[in-house]
Amino acid sequence: MNILVDPAPHISKSYALTGPELKDMHGFAEDYGAALGRDVAYVAEDVETWNETYVERYLADNRMRLST
């Protein structure tokens, strides 16, 4: 939880998340579905498409706010 309090030391780092069982994204979708009481499916998306859809659009929409 320290990352939420002081995120600066964690910039550009990655961490292996661990827990009581090994899961892939399909497993997480199953868990979300069980919690929500409906079917949830994981659909893989290549990094380039994801960047175009989410990152580039966000940066374009928030360029002025992010530059101040």
C-alpha positions as CSV (number, residue, x, y, z in Angstrom):
1,M,0.0,0.0,0.0
2,N,3.0,2.3,0.2
3,I,2.8,2.9,-3.5
4,L,-0.5,4.7,-3.0
5,V,0.9,6.9,-0.3
6,D,4.2,7.7,-2.0
7,P,4.1,6.7,-5.7
8,A,7.3,8.6,-6.8
9,P,9.8,5.8,-5.9
10,H,7.8,3.3,-7.9
11,I,7.7,5.2,-11.2
12,S,9.0,3.0,-14.1
13,K,9.2,-0.1,-11.9
14,S,7.2,-3.3,-12.2
15,Y,6.3,-5.8,-9.6
16,A,5.3,-9.4,-9.6
17,L,1.9,-9.6,-7.9
18,T,1.4,-12.6,-5.8
19,G,-1.4,-14.2,-3.9
20,P,-2.8,-17.5,-2.7
21,E,-3.2,-18.8,-6.3
22,L,-1.7,-18.2,-9.7
23,K,-4.2,-16.5,-12.1
24,D,-4.2,-15.2,-15.6
25,M,-6.5,-12.5,-17.0
26,H,-9.2,-15.1,-17.8
27,G,-9.1,-16.1,-14.1
28,F,-9.5,-12.5,-13.0
29,A,-12.5,-12.1,-15.4
30,E,-14.1,-15.2,-13.7
31,D,-13.6,-13.6,-10.3
32,Y,-15.1,-10.3,-11.4
33,G,-18.0,-12.2,-13.0
34,A,-18.6,-14.1,-9.8
35,A,-18.6,-10.9,-7.7
36,L,-20.8,-9.0,-10.1
37,G,-23.2,-11.9,-10.7
38,R,-22.8,-11.9,-14.4
39,D,-20.5,-13.1,-17.2
40,V,-17.3,-11.2,-17.6
41,A,-14.9,-12.1,-20.4
42,Y,-11.3,-11.1,-20.9
43,V,-10.5,-10.1,-24.4
44,A,-6.8,-9.7,-25.3
45,E,-5.8,-6.5,-27.0
46,D,-2.4,-5.9,-28.6
47,V,-0.3,-3.1,-27.0
48,E,-0.4,-0.9,-30.1
49,T,-4.2,-0.9,-30.2
50,W,-4.5,-0.4,-26.5
51,N,-2.1,2.6,-26.7
52,E,-4.0,4.1,-29.6
53,T,-7.4,3.6,-27.9
54,Y,-6.6,4.7,-24.3
55,V,-3.1,6.3,-23.9
56,E,-2.9,8.5,-27.0
57,R,-6.5,9.6,-26.7
58,Y,-6.0,10.5,-23.0
59,L,-2.8,12.4,-23.7
60,A,-4.5,14.3,-26.6
61,D,-7.6,15.2,-24.5
62,N,-5.5,16.3,-21.5
63,R,-2.4,17.8,-23.1
64,M,-3.0,21.3,-21.7
65,R,-3.8,20.1,-18.2
66,L,-0.7,17.7,-18.1
67,S,1.7,20.4,-19.3
68,T,1.1,22.8,-16.4
